[in-house]
Amino acid sequence: MAQPILHRPCTIGTFSLPSPAMQAGLAGYSDMAMRVVARRRGCPYAVTEALLDRVLISGGRGREKGAILCDDDHPVAGQLMGSEAHDMAAAASILLAAGFDVIDLNFACPVRKVMGRCRGGYLLSDTDQAVAIMRAVRDVVPGPLTMKLRRALDESAQAADNFDYIMQEAQRLQFAAVAVHGRTVEQKYTGLANRQFLAALKRRYPNMTLFGSGDVFTAQDALAMYQQTGLDGVWIARGAIGNPWIFSEFAALLAGRPLPAPPTIHEQREALLEHFSMAVHIYGEASASRQMRKIGIKYSKLHPQGADVWREFIAVTSHADWDAVLERHYQHDGPGVRLPSVPDAQDLFKDGCETSIADASATAAAEAHL
Ligand SMILES: Cc1cc2nc3c(=O)[nH]c(=O)nc-3n(C[C@H](O)[C@H](O)[C@H](O)COP(=O)(O)O)c2cc1C
């Protein structure tokens, strides 16, 4: 039997996480339904999608849906996106009052419309504004405050300096953790996340809690990032969509146990039922049925007849349609399919359909708030 991996304590302020892999913020995905399904399968901590400060302040749709929580959904970070310090501080207070345990600032989103409104990744190019936001939010958040960055705006020396300046300010303001996606904003989702950069970052900031993000599609990928970089934890983003078992698989590997068998058909059915019923609770049947298509097709990759299941999930328009897919394909138990690791999984996400779904939903989810 393999030896347990030496696993460093993983803390976010006063929260101590039993396992250092967490549900990433994912616009259009990481709602309460996805987070709770993941937590029931070993995820110790989760982040909302980026919530627009102004939507929260106006009490609009983002507040109603994106900021919905339940008792089983803690500790949880509410992630904020905006451009003005006073709005970001006001929105942080709203999230704290709504029960969020941690406030997370998004200075990472590369979506064109977000950048054009001086939010998300744009702030890596405007350090004065970034620091003004960090200070204003720090003033109103007594507990853990964290942020999400990309490794820089682009490959220029100025962009590297800007990143360091923001990191130093985060350290000075005692941010509880910083998560870094190892791509530049300019890269969007092309190329690979730079793990050497992440490892060097941890060496430069040994006393800060740092998480890595990028190209983690399986538990083995998460473990590789954890071991290669020396970071304190790993954000699991696209790899958790339709595969919440990635968290318990990672915990098993970390404990020196073998990789568990892929989830059986009945285990998959249970997760699909949970996910759908919570989505209906949040969005109502019609909207949940539409939104669950993109999630169902990700789950389908674990099914031995994945291509057929994919075709049926993509056509779902109602609760009855959803149940019919489960009835046809998930009634008889059997073994599930093992997902490929990087680099094979890279190809999986590069085929036209996958990429356009991920990109379109990231853009659509961000734009829905504008
Ligand atoms: C569809 C989509 C939506 C995303 N939305 C968010 C978000 O709201 N907040 C955030 O911090 N990151 C967001 N991200 C970035 C991910 O959290 C993660 O950093 C990135 O996907 C790299 O990890 P991966 O290659 O393992 O997926 C999003 C990514 C995708 C693909």
The ligand as a Tripos MOL2 file, in Angstrom:
@<TRIPOS>MOLECULE
LIG
   31    33     1     0     0
SMALL
NO_CHARGES

@<TRIPOS>ATOM
      1 C1        -17.1560   28.1450  -17.1890 C.3       1 LIG1
      2 C2        -16.1680   28.7430  -16.2420 C.ar      1 LIG1
      3 C3        -16.5950   29.6770  -15.3270 C.ar      1 LIG1
      4 C4        -15.6710   30.2290  -14.3940 C.ar      1 LIG1
      5 N1        -16.1140   31.1260  -13.4700 N.ar      1 LIG1
      6 C5        -15.2810   31.5550  -12.4870 C.ar      1 LIG1
      7 C6        -15.7530   32.3910  -11.4390 C.ar      1 LIG1
      8 O1        -16.9340   32.7890  -11.4010 O.2       1 LIG1
      9 N2        -14.8720   32.7600  -10.4790 N.ar      1 LIG1
     10 C7        -13.5540   32.3470  -10.4910 C.ar      1 LIG1
     11 O2        -12.7840   32.6800   -9.5930 O.2       1 LIG1
     12 N3        -13.0960   31.5760  -11.4930 N.ar      1 LIG1
     13 C8        -13.9140   31.1570  -12.4630 C.ar      1 LIG1
     14 N4        -13.4570   30.3240  -13.4430 N.ar      1 LIG1
     15 C9        -12.0360   29.8960  -13.4170 C.3       1 LIG1
     16 C10       -11.8710   28.5790  -12.6400 C.3       1 LIG1
     17 O3        -12.1990   28.7010  -11.2830 O.3       1 LIG1
     18 C11       -10.4310   28.0480  -12.7480 C.3       1 LIG1
     19 O4         -9.5540   28.9660  -12.1790 O.3       1 LIG1
     20 C12       -10.0280   27.7830  -14.2030 C.3       1 LIG1
     21 O5        -11.0480   27.1010  -14.8970 O.3       1 LIG1
     22 C13        -8.7400   26.9630  -14.2760 C.3       1 LIG1
     23 O6         -8.9280   25.7080  -13.6940 O.3       1 LIG1
     24 P1         -9.1960   24.3760  -14.5870 P.3       1 LIG1
     25 O7         -8.2600   24.4720  -15.7730 O.co2     1 LIG1
     26 O8         -8.8290   23.2550  -13.6350 O.co2     1 LIG1
     27 O9        -10.6050   24.4030  -14.9820 O.co2     1 LIG1
     28 C14       -14.3260   29.8120  -14.4100 C.ar      1 LIG1
     29 C15       -13.9070   28.8810  -15.3530 C.ar      1 LIG1
     30 C16       -14.8060   28.3460  -16.2700 C.ar      1 LIG1
     31 C17       -14.3210   27.3210  -17.2600 C.3       1 LIG1
@<TRIPOS>BOND
     1     1     2 1
     2     2     3 ar
     3     2    30 ar
     4     3     4 ar
     5     4     5 ar
     6     4    28 ar
     7     5     6 ar
     8     6     7 ar
     9     6    13 1
    10     7     8 2
    11     7     9 ar
    12     9    10 ar
    13    10    11 2
    14    10    12 ar
    15    12    13 ar
    16    13    14 ar
    17    14    15 1
    18    14    28 ar
    19    15    16 1
    20    16    17 1
    21    16    18 1
    22    18    19 1
    23    18    20 1
    24    20    21 1
    25    20    22 1
    26    22    23 1
    27    23    24 1
    28    24    25 2
    29    24    26 1
    30    24    27 1
    31    28    29 ar
    32    29    30 ar
    33    30    31 1
@<TRIPOS>SUBSTRUCTURE
     1 LIG1         1 GROUP 0 **** ****
